Amino acid sequence: MNLLIALMLVAAVAMVLTTLSLLILLMQEFNRQNQQSIGAKPKTPRSLNLQNLPTQGSSSREQYQKPTKPTQSSLPLQQIPLSQPSPKQPTKSTNMRVSSQTRTKLIQLAGHDAALADRLVKKVHTNHPDRSAQWCWEKAICDLERDRRI
């Protein structure tokens, strides 16, 4: 009976280790793709090849095959111009012509953190660039009250 429990434990540990190694490989691939999408040079030139991973029934003696280097055609890179603003960037200041009552209320709701209040307003203004600064401050207040269910 103890031998059966020991074998089951070994099998469970092997499955956990296989799952963890797969997760690590997937995270490395995700990081590599993110670095390439922003134009940075990837730390490792390897690509993730799921055919090289051991299956659940494979023995522990099998070795991983080294992933192949990606070809130019397998890695389409999108050129992002840095000089042009994105379409949802705010074009006007979010602090101009806002009543002091509105400003004070949002800062109080933000725990007296003016930087947090400014970030909330900038996020609203980014999502609604055509709206006035007063509207963005009021929307940030409504969003905070809604999220806190005040």
Buried (B, 14 or more C-beta within 10 A) or exposed (E): EEEEEEEEEEEEEBEEEBEEEBEEBEEBBEEBEEBBEEEEEBEEEBBBBEEEBBEEEEEEEEEEEEBEEBEEEEEEEEEEEEEEEEEEEBEEEBEEEBEEEBBEBBBEBBEEEEEBBBEBBBBBBBEBBEBBBBBBBBBBBEBBEEEEEE
